[in-house]
C-alpha cells in the first residue's frame, strides 16, 4: 500500500489506460493504492504503467 499524489479516481483511470487494474482508498484526506503481487510480467506492466503516469 502506498500514498497517491493525485486524486484516487484519476490515478485508477490513468493506470487502466496502461492496462493495469487497481483499487484506491481515501483515509484521513490521503488517497492510497494497494497492489497485490502477481507474476513477474504482471508486476513489470504495473511498474511500466506507474512510470508513464508519474
C-alpha positions as a printed NumPy array, in Angstrom:
array([[  0.   ,   0.   ,   0.   ],
       [  1.359,   3.419,  -0.873],
       [  0.121,   7.032,  -0.957],
       [ -1.021,   8.508,  -4.267],
       [ -0.081,  12.068,  -5.24 ],
       [ -3.25 ,  12.673,  -7.277],
       [ -6.962,  12.065,  -6.825],
       [ -7.534,   8.349,  -6.48 ],
       [-10.105,   8.216,  -9.28 ],
       [ -7.664,   9.929, -11.656],
       [ -4.886,   7.508, -10.703],
       [ -7.129,   4.48 , -11.27 ],
       [ -8.244,   5.804, -14.665],
       [ -4.737,   6.562, -15.829],
       [ -3.446,   3.162, -14.718],
       [ -6.351,   1.476, -16.543],
       [ -5.202,   3.279, -19.705],
       [ -1.866,   1.488, -19.171],
       [ -3.611,  -1.888, -18.849],
       [ -3.438,  -2.069, -15.059],
       [ -6.494,  -2.559, -12.843],
       [ -6.048,  -1.314,  -9.273],
       [ -8.097,  -0.073,  -6.348],
       [ -7.724,   3.089,  -4.329],
       [ -8.883,   4.215,  -0.897],
       [ -9.008,   7.516,   0.907],
       [ -8.008,   7.692,   4.583],
       [ -7.749,  10.953,   6.529],
       [ -7.718,  13.048,   3.362],
       [ -4.966,  10.992,   1.659],
       [ -5.502,   8.71 ,  -1.345],
       [ -3.846,   5.282,  -1.182],
       [ -3.278,   2.435,  -3.62 ],
       [ -2.951,  -1.23 ,  -2.739],
       [ -1.111,  -3.603,  -5.057],
       [ -1.139,  -7.386,  -4.775],
       [  1.895,  -9.227,  -6.03 ],
       [  1.386, -11.122,  -9.26 ],
       [  3.691, -12.763, -11.714],
       [  6.895, -11.023, -12.681],
       [  5.44 ,  -9.977, -16.088],
       [  2.341,  -8.569, -14.345],
       [  4.468,  -6.591, -11.921],
       [  6.541,  -5.258, -14.838],
       [  3.362,  -3.985, -16.52 ],
       [  2.45 ,  -2.231, -13.24 ],
       [  5.928,  -0.701, -12.885],
       [  5.957,   0.468, -16.5  ],
       [  2.473,   1.994, -16.17 ],
       [  3.427,   3.778, -12.966],
       [  6.48 ,   5.3  , -14.69 ],
       [  4.305,   6.627, -17.514],
       [  1.862,   8.451, -15.229],
       [  4.356,   9.62 , -12.59 ]])
